[in-house]
Amino acid sequence: MLEFMREGGFAMWVILLFGLGTLALAVAFAVKPKESAVHVLRSASRATLFATLTGLVAGLGAVFHKVPGNPDWAHSPDLHLIVMTGLGESLANAILGFTLLTLAWLAATVGMRRLP
C-alpha cells in the first residue's frame, strides 16, 4: 500500500483526504438521509474528482517532462517500458480517487433509497 501511495506522489494524500471525507459524508447520509445533504455530498464528490484528475494530469506531465529530459531514458531501447512504468504510476491517482468515489456513491445509493 505504501508503494502504491509513493507511486502516485503527493497528490495521493490530497485525494485520500478528500476521498475519505466524501466517503464519510456518504456513510452519514446513508445512516440519516436528508435532502439537503445531497448537495454537500455532490460538492465533496466534485472536489475529490478534481483532485483525482489533477493528480493524474500532474503524473502524466511528470512522465512527459522527465523521460525526454533524461538522455539515458530518451535514447534507451527500453523507452516504451520506461514510459509505460511512468504511466502506470500516474494512474495510481485515478485508481485511488475513483475507488473512493465509487464506494462513496454506493453508500449514497442506500441513502437515496431511504429518502422519503
Secondary structure, DSSP 8 states (H G I E B T S, - for coil): -HHHHHHH-THHHHHHHHHHHHHHHHHHHHHS--HHHHHHHHHHHHHHHHHHHHHHHHHHHHHHHHHHH-HHHHT-TTHHHHHHHHHHHHHHHHHHHHHHHHHHHHHHHHHHHH--
